């Protein structure tokens, strides 16, 4: 029988890999922006903050509960589907992001306890510019 923790991580990886392309992973970090530079407890707060910063996700759909993730969902931005995760804390978020980056590819944009998973380079660049992020 598969351990629930392992099953949850596998489901998270499968969801992310279905969205992300096979491009090499790039990590994006926020330089400084007061509105976005915080931890979020609720997806509605993160989506509202993203919208204020010029990143309007449409057709948000919450994904089923994923182990290790407080809330996960997908939305449309720039005609692309992106996955948004809010993790219980920054430490667990970094651990999950490292697993996904190692397996799935694509672009990970985030800070503290949240991340956007994007498979399209052009969309990642728009998000980087809109949120004043810097690609390392």
trRosetta pair geometry for C-beta under 8 A, 3 or more apart (Angstrom, degrees):
i j d omega theta_ij theta_ji phi_ij phi_ji
2 6 5.7 -120 -179 82 92 115
2 7 4.9 105 125 -62 122 104
3 6 4.3 81 68 10 97 106
3 7 6.7 -167 89 -9 48 87
4 7 5.5 -55 -144 39 32 114
4 8 6.2 37 156 -24 65 104
4 67 6.6 155 148 -87 82 151
5 8 5.8 -52 -150 33 29 113
5 9 6.6 26 153 -15 62 105
5 67 6.0 -166 -129 157 45 149
5 68 7.8 84 -153 -48 77 105
6 9 5.8 -55 -150 37 32 109
6 10 6.3 33 152 -19 66 107
7 10 5.7 -55 -147 38 31 112
7 11 6.4 32 154 -21 65 105
7 67 7.2 89 84 5 72 142
8 11 5.7 -53 -148 34 30 111
8 12 6.4 32 153 -19 64 105
8 66 6.0 124 -166 -180 88 57
8 67 2.1 -15 -160 33 161 126
8 68 5.8 141 131 -1 124 95
9 12 5.6 -53 -150 36 33 114
9 13 6.4 34 152 -19 65 105
9 67 6.6 -63 -40 82 56 112
9 68 6.4 50 -82 0 75 146
9 96 7.5 -145 -127 -121 88 89
9 99 6.8 -51 -168 143 112 166
10 13 5.6 -54 -148 37 32 112
10 14 6.3 32 154 -19 65 106
11 14 5.7 -54 -147 37 31 111
11 15 6.3 32 155 -19 65 105
11 66 5.8 -153 102 -129 112 89
11 67 7.3 98 46 20 117 92
12 15 5.9 -55 -148 36 29 110
12 16 6.3 23 157 -13 64 109
12 66 4.9 105 -80 -178 90 128
12 67 7.2 -106 -32 59 116 70
12 68 6.5 -51 -43 61 156 118
12 69 6.4 147 -106 -23 125 127
12 72 7.6 -172 -122 -65 89 167
12 96 6.5 -57 143 -159 154 118
12 100 7.3 -87 136 -75 99 111
13 16 5.9 -59 -146 41 29 107
13 17 6.0 24 159 -18 66 111
13 99 6.7 -84 -85 135 109 109
13 100 6.2 -164 -113 -101 69 73
13 103 5.7 -4 -153 88 118 152
13 104 6.8 -168 -162 -50 74 115
14 17 5.8 -57 -139 39 28 107
14 18 6.5 31 159 -25 62 104
15 18 6.0 -56 -154 28 28 110
15 19 7.1 11 154 -6 61 109
15 63 6.4 59 -146 -154 151 157
15 66 6.9 -81 14 -96 151 142
15 72 7.2 78 121 143 156 145
15 83 6.8 123 139 -119 101 150
16 19 6.1 -71 -158 42 35 103
16 20 5.7 12 160 -7 75 119
16 83 6.1 -122 -108 53 68 162
16 100 4.8 -38 118 -141 166 124
16 104 5.1 -93 120 -61 103 172
16 106 7.8 -145 169 38 93 145
16 117 5.4 -87 -139 -178 97 166
17 20 5.9 -60 -123 48 33 99
17 100 7.9 -152 -54 -149 75 84
17 103 6.7 -65 -77 124 119 101
17 104 4.2 -136 -92 -116 76 107
19 74 7.0 -161 -96 -114 142 123
19 81 5.8 -113 -136 106 105 105
19 82 7.2 109 173 -133 135 27
19 83 5.1 149 52 -26 168 113
19 106 7.5 39 106 -99 78 165
19 117 6.1 91 94 112 129 113
19 119 5.7 -161 141 -28 63 121
20 23 7.9 -113 171 41 88 85
20 100 7.7 129 -11 171 157 105
20 104 4.5 78 69 151 141 114
20 105 5.6 163 144 82 117 67
20 106 3.1 -96 -153 -31 108 145
20 107 7.9 -179 -133 24 103 50
20 117 5.9 -71 -67 166 108 107
20 118 7.5 75 -109 98 79 20
20 119 4.3 172 -141 -87 37 96
21 105 6.2 -76 95 110 56 117
21 106 5.5 125 40 -86 65 85
21 119 3.9 120 -14 -176 80 102
21 120 6.9 98 -17 -69 128 47
22 105 5.1 73 -160 51 28 160
23 105 5.0 153 68 166 46 117
23 106 5.9 93 57 -85 96 35
23 107 7.5 -6 87 -37 129 79
23 119 7.1 141 20 -167 110 64
23 121 6.7 168 -122 -56 171 101
24 105 6.0 -73 -105 -137 12 99
25 100 7.9 138 -113 116 144 72
25 101 3.9 137 166 -156 166 85
25 102 7.6 -58 9 -52 152 27
25 104 7.3 81 -76 78 116 69
25 105 5.2 -137 -54 -135 77 38
25 106 6.1 9 -105 57 73 48
25 107 7.1 159 -151 -89 56 31
25 108 6.6 16 -166 -4 104 103
26 107 5.1 -14 57 -115 94 80
26 108 7.4 -173 84 30 49 68
26 124 7.4 95 66 168 123 155
26 135 6.1 3 160 -156 129 107
26 136 7.9 164 -177 63 86 58
27 97 7.8 86 -115 152 105 126
27 101 6.9 -9 -68 -109 94 152
27 108 5.6 -18 -114 68 61 103
27 136 6.1 -25 84 56 88 105
28 107 6.5 32 -17 -179 119 99
28 108 6.6 -173 23 92 82 52
28 109 4.2 -14 66 -108 130 73
28 110 7.4 102 75 13 85 48
28 124 7.2 -178 -40 -174 147 104
28 127 7.9 104 104 103 167 108
28 128 5.8 -116 -148 -99 143 102
28 133 5.0 43 166 157 114 135
28 134 7.2 166 -160 80 77 35
28 135 5.3 -41 -107 -100 90 64
28 136 7.2 163 -113 12 36 78
29 111 6.8 98 -153 -89 63 88
29 133 6.9 162 86 -160 25 93
29 134 6.4 -25 70 64 73 84
29 136 6.1 19 15 -15 106 122
30 33 6.1 -99 -170 23 119 97
30 36 6.2 -163 -118 105 151 115
30 37 5.9 -163 119 -89 147 87
30 111 4.4 -21 7 -67 123 140
30 131 6.8 -78 -107 141 99 109
30 132 7.3 59 -149 93 80 78
30 133 5.5 -65 -97 -109 55 80
30 134 7.7 104 -148 18 16 79
31 132 6.4 -84 40 141 105 93
31 133 7.1 162 -6 -138 80 32
31 134 5.1 71 -52 -10 103 119
32 37 6.2 -3 -150 -64 54 153
32 132 7.9 -46 70 118 43 126
33 36 4.8 24 92 37 113 102
33 37 5.6 155 69 -27 54 102
33 53 7.1 68 155 -118 145 133
33 131 6.7 -151 33 176 161 68
33 132 5.1 130 -62 62 130 125
34 37 5.9 -62 -124 37 19 111
35 38 8.0 -87 160 9 25 109
35 49 5.3 171 159 -157 98 100
35 52 6.0 -126 -172 94 154 129
35 53 5.9 180 90 -62 137 109
36 49 5.8 145 -92 150 66 122
36 50 7.5 75 -105 -84 110 57
36 53 5.9 10 -50 -51 119 158
36 111 6.7 95 140 41 93 138
36 131 5.8 44 -41 -158 175 104
37 111 6.3 -65 -119 136 55 154
37 112 7.5 123 -169 -27 45 122
38 112 6.4 -21 143 -14 18 168
39 89 7.6 -18 -133 -131 141 53
39 90 7.1 -97 -94 -49 112 94
39 112 4.5 -138 -81 160 69 136
39 113 4.6 44 -138 19 95 115
39 114 7.5 152 -144 -17 50 95
40 43 7.5 91 140 -89 128 28
40 45 5.1 -177 -148 90 105 112
40 46 4.2 57 -170 -63 173 99
40 49 7.5 -135 -89 17 129 140
40 86 5.4 -92 89 -124 102 125
40 112 7.7 119 1 95 70 128
40 113 6.7 -149 41 77 64 99
40 114 5.4 28 32 -51 116 135
41 45 6.9 46 52 29 67 143
41 70 7.4 -108 -156 164 48 157
41 86 7.4 111 -156 168 13 143
42 45 4.7 91 71 2 90 104
42 46 7.3 -166 96 -3 49 84
42 71 7.6 39 -148 10 39 152
42 86 7.7 143 -178 49 2 179
43 46 5.6 -56 -149 39 40 110
43 47 6.0 38 155 -19 72 107
43 60 7.5 158 150 177 127 142
43 62 7.2 173 34 -97 168 99
43 71 4.8 -103 -45 110 115 145
43 73 6.3 63 -148 13 155 128
43 84 6.9 112 -140 112 104 125
43 86 6.0 -139 -77 -9 73 133
44 47 5.8 -54 -143 40 30 110
44 48 6.2 32 156 -20 64 107
45 48 5.8 -55 -146 36 29 111
45 49 6.4 27 156 -17 63 107
46 49 5.8 -57 -148 38 30 110
46 50 6.3 34 153 -21 65 105
46 84 6.8 162 117 173 137 132
46 86 6.3 -157 -25 -75 150 118
46 114 5.6 171 -122 -129 142 158
47 50 5.6 -52 -147 35 31 114
47 51 6.4 34 153 -21 64 105
47 57 6.0 -92 -137 47 98 117
47 60 6.3 -34 -108 -72 148 157
47 75 7.6 124 -118 -48 115 162
47 84 7.6 95 -75 127 85 173
48 51 5.6 -54 -150 34 31 113
48 52 6.5 35 152 -20 65 102
49 52 5.6 -48 -149 32 34 113
49 53 6.4 22 154 -7 64 110
50 53 5.8 -69 -152 47 30 105
50 55 4.2 -70 175 80 92 106
50 56 7.4 159 120 -82 93 28
50 57 6.4 25 105 -8 143 103
50 131 7.6 -38 -131 -88 74 112
51 54 7.7 102 -176 -27 29 7
51 55 6.7 -97 -80 74 31 54
51 56 4.9 59 -121 -99 83 73
51 57 7.6 -97 -68 20 87 69
53 130 6.2 106 137 151 90 87
53 131 5.5 51 145 -107 140 66
53 132 8.0 -107 -164 6 119 91
54 130 4.5 -139 92 -158 112 105
54 131 7.9 -152 59 -63 94 53
55 77 6.5 8 -172 -139 85 142
55 127 6.1 55 -113 -124 135 77
55 130 4.9 122 -62 125 94 142
55 131 6.3 -7 -28 -57 137 96
56 77 7.2 156 82 -115 47 94
57 60 5.7 71 121 -70 114 98
57 75 3.3 52 174 123 117 149
57 76 6.7 133 -164 58 67 40
57 77 5.1 -53 -103 -59 68 106
57 82 7.1 -102 -116 57 117 112
57 84 7.2 -47 -86 -34 171 139
58 75 6.2 140 58 -178 29 98
58 76 4.9 -37 67 64 86 98
58 77 7.3 145 16 -74 74 56
59 75 6.0 148 76 -146 63 66
59 76 5.0 34 45 8 114 109
60 73 5.5 48 -175 136 88 138
60 74 7.4 170 -145 88 51 37
60 75 4.3 -21 -90 -88 68 110
60 84 7.9 -32 -133 31 106 133
61 73 5.6 180 88 -163 41 101
61 74 5.6 -9 57 57 91 82
61 75 7.3 162 15 -79 63 58
62 71 6.6 -57 -138 -168 105 101
62 72 7.4 106 -161 83 63 46
62 73 4.4 -59 -105 -89 40 116
63 66 6.4 17 108 -29 120 114
63 72 4.5 -34 47 101 121 95
63 73 5.4 -171 -7 -97 78 45
63 74 6.7 76 -53 -13 104 87
63 83 7.8 9 -28 -140 141 101
65 69 8.0 172 -169 73 53 91
66 69 4.3 17 82 39 104 124
66 72 5.1 6 20 15 131 141
66 85 8.0 -68 69 -122 138 110
68 87 7.1 -22 154 -134 72 94
68 88 7.7 -102 -168 0 43 106
68 92 6.0 -158 -164 171 87 118
68 96 5.5 148 141 -79 132 132
69 72 4.8 18 142 -40 148 111
69 85 5.2 -82 -140 -153 121 107
69 86 7.1 103 -175 69 80 48
69 87 6.0 -66 -122 -100 57 62
69 96 7.1 129 -69 -152 90 174
70 86 4.6 -58 65 105 113 92
70 87 6.1 125 -2 -164 95 10
70 88 5.4 140 -58 -71 101 55
70 113 7.6 39 4 155 132 120
71 85 7.5 168 89 -151 49 47
71 86 4.9 18 49 44 86 109
72 83 6.6 1 -171 -176 99 100
72 84 6.9 169 -149 86 53 53
72 85 4.8 -8 -103 -105 91 76
72 86 7.6 -154 -69 26 51 63
73 83 7.4 173 94 -150 29 61
73 84 5.7 -12 63 57 75 96
74 81 5.4 7 -178 -174 121 101
74 82 6.7 163 -150 81 71 36
74 83 5.3 -38 -94 -97 81 62
74 84 7.3 160 -99 13 28 78
75 81 7.4 161 83 -147 25 60
75 82 6.2 -22 62 59 73 84
75 84 6.6 12 10 -7 106 121
76 79 6.9 3 -176 -119 105 20
76 80 7.0 150 -152 72 64 32
76 81 6.0 -40 -95 -92 66 57
76 82 7.7 133 -117 15 19 78
77 80 6.1 -34 73 63 64 82
77 82 5.5 -17 30 6 112 125
77 123 6.5 115 102 -158 94 117
77 126 7.9 -171 145 96 107 128
77 127 7.4 67 126 -75 145 105
78 120 7.6 -149 102 86 121 140
78 122 7.2 -158 155 114 142 95
78 123 4.5 174 76 -113 140 95
78 126 5.6 131 -72 55 151 159
80 118 6.9 58 127 -149 139 90
80 119 7.2 -158 -171 54 123 84
80 120 4.8 -113 -114 16 153 141
80 123 4.5 -71 34 -67 153 159
82 116 5.5 2 168 -171 129 98
82 117 6.4 160 -168 72 74 54
82 118 5.1 -19 -117 -90 108 78
82 123 7.1 -159 -66 146 117 139
83 116 7.3 148 79 -160 50 48
83 117 4.2 -8 59 51 102 111
84 114 7.2 -4 -174 -172 86 101
84 115 7.5 173 -150 88 47 47
84 116 5.6 -17 -101 -103 73 70
84 117 7.8 -154 -69 17 29 77
85 93 7.3 158 114 -130 115 96
85 96 7.5 -118 143 107 161 140
85 110 7.9 -24 62 -101 89 151
85 114 6.6 171 91 -151 57 55
85 115 5.1 0 55 55 100 89
85 117 7.2 47 -6 -17 106 108
86 113 6.2 45 -166 127 67 94
86 114 5.0 -19 -104 -100 66 89
87 90 7.3 121 81 -91 123 20
87 92 5.1 -171 173 91 123 96
87 93 3.4 -170 29 -74 155 89
87 96 6.5 -178 -102 28 131 135
87 113 4.6 -131 64 -168 83 82
87 114 7.0 -161 13 -76 78 36
87 115 7.5 36 -19 2 109 101
88 92 5.4 29 51 45 96 146
88 93 8.0 -164 46 -43 53 83
88 113 7.0 -112 87 -153 21 131
89 92 5.5 87 57 16 78 98
89 93 6.9 -137 98 -8 38 95
89 113 5.5 -84 -154 -99 18 123
90 93 5.4 -59 -148 37 32 118
90 94 6.4 34 158 -22 68 103
90 112 5.0 -85 -87 -165 109 46
90 113 5.0 -92 -67 -67 57 72
91 94 6.0 -53 -152 31 28 109
91 95 6.8 27 152 -17 61 106
92 95 5.6 -53 -151 35 37 115
92 96 6.4 32 155 -15 68 106
92 113 7.9 33 59 -133 87 93
93 96 6.1 -61 -149 40 29 105
93 97 6.0 29 156 -19 67 111
93 110 7.2 -131 166 134 130 144
93 112 7.5 61 44 125 159 40
93 113 5.0 -179 -34 -139 143 50
93 114 7.2 -51 -130 -29 150 16
93 115 6.3 158 -172 -23 112 113
94 97 5.7 -56 -142 39 29 112
94 98 6.3 33 158 -22 64 105
95 98 6.0 -55 -152 32 27 111
95 99 6.8 27 151 -18 61 104
96 99 5.7 -53 -154 33 36 112
96 100 6.4 30 153 -15 68 107
97 100 5.8 -58 -147 40 32 109
97 101 6.0 33 156 -21 68 108
97 108 5.4 115 -157 -171 110 156
97 110 7.1 -139 -96 49 145 139
97 115 5.7 168 -91 -83 119 165
98 101 5.8 -51 -140 37 29 111
98 102 6.3 30 159 -20 61 109
99 102 5.9 -63 -154 36 27 111
99 103 6.5 -1 159 1 64 116
100 103 6.2 -76 -146 48 28 96
100 104 5.1 -25 -177 21 73 123
100 108 7.1 120 92 -80 119 131
100 117 7.0 -70 151 -112 149 133
101 104 7.1 -61 -99 49 16 83
101 105 7.7 74 -156 -88 47 20
101 108 5.9 -70 -77 -11 106 138
104 117 8.0 8 104 -164 146 128
105 119 7.8 62 107 -129 88 80
106 117 6.2 54 115 -177 141 82
106 118 6.1 175 174 87 107 43
106 119 4.4 -62 -117 -103 117 57
107 117 7.5 151 81 -158 55 43
107 118 4.5 -25 67 69 105 95
107 119 7.3 -174 21 -86 82 15
107 121 7.1 127 -37 -103 133 51
107 124 3.9 28 75 -108 172 142
108 115 5.6 -17 -168 -168 94 123
108 116 7.4 152 -158 76 45 52
108 117 6.0 -13 -104 -103 71 67
108 118 7.8 178 -80 26 26 75
109 115 6.8 140 75 -160 42 67
109 116 4.5 -16 64 58 98 103
109 118 6.5 19 2 4 112 119
109 124 6.6 173 -43 -145 123 83
109 127 5.4 177 36 123 177 133
109 128 6.8 -133 -114 -75 132 72
109 131 7.2 121 168 49 129 149
109 133 6.1 -21 -150 -135 109 175
110 114 5.3 -154 -150 104 107 57
110 115 3.2 -60 -54 -104 155 64
110 116 6.0 168 -65 12 87 63
111 114 6.8 2 60 58 58 84
116 127 6.4 -137 94 -166 154 157
118 123 5.2 -149 -166 101 128 111
118 124 4.6 164 97 -76 139 85
118 127 6.5 -165 -45 8 159 148
120 123 4.1 65 83 15 110 111
120 124 6.6 -178 90 -14 55 84
121 124 5.5 -54 -147 35 32 114
121 125 6.5 33 155 -20 66 103
122 125 5.8 -53 -152 33 32 111
122 126 6.7 33 150 -19 64 103
123 126 5.6 -51 -149 34 36 113
123 127 6.4 35 152 -17 66 104
124 127 5.7 -56 -150 38 32 111
124 128 6.2 36 151 -24 66 106
124 135 8.0 75 145 -89 112 125
125 128 5.5 -50 -145 34 33 115
125 129 6.4 28 157 -13 65 106
126 129 6.0 -59 -149 41 29 106
126 130 5.9 25 156 -17 66 114
127 130 5.7 -57 -137 42 28 110
127 131 5.9 3 170 3 66 114
127 133 7.0 4 125 22 76 136
128 131 6.7 -70 -139 50 18 91
128 133 4.2 -100 -142 69 64 104
128 134 7.3 112 -167 -78 107 13
128 135 5.8 -21 -128 -44 151 96
129 132 7.4 19 -172 -78 29 38
129 133 7.7 -64 -31 39 21 78
